[in-house]
């Protein structure tokens, strides 16, 4: 499952915090700009994470990723689900 995190004022500190708390390999983490972080993990406990991660503003599940080429049919199917 892909999960996103929106970092707070200090994105590098938020990234280090996510790595430490989730105890995952760096290859499962991808930066999506200055403040967004994408992580590939099992289904997390969002309430527990938000209470633990002080440097993260928001988190959620990525239900559709259109990185690369956008296929109209796949996009419509994903939105209908």
Secondary structure, DSSP 8 states (H G I E B T S, - for coil): -EEEEEE-S-HHHHHHHHHHHHT--GGGEEE-SSSEEEEE-S---HHHHHHH-TTEEEEEE------SS--HHHHHHHHH-
